[in-house]
């Protein structure tokens, strides 16, 4: 397994381990009809810091374990894998953005009846997290696409 493939695996595992619980917690609070603004913001900040720490620490550990591989530039095959991952990742991001845009009017209409507290703040948090979900899913798509390409060529 190449250094870059190992880094991709770290990224996928870290994204699932950090953002999975974050979005699950958000979905739970939404299903209960409430959004705690402070908890949502704190969870977001905690998740960002945690994912950065995990990915940096793991990448450094992998680089220390195989410094020669870590310092090598990407070969043509690895660059092609990375380039080919843009299309499916962009598709996923586009779908989430489109669904968010189409769902916003309905959210604005039903939020005051379904959610406790300031509806404007709740709507802002839901839309912001929908966009964040799009970024997370598109990143996962890109990483998984590349891993599949690595596995198929192995």
Beta strands, then each sheet from edge to edge (+ up, - down):
end
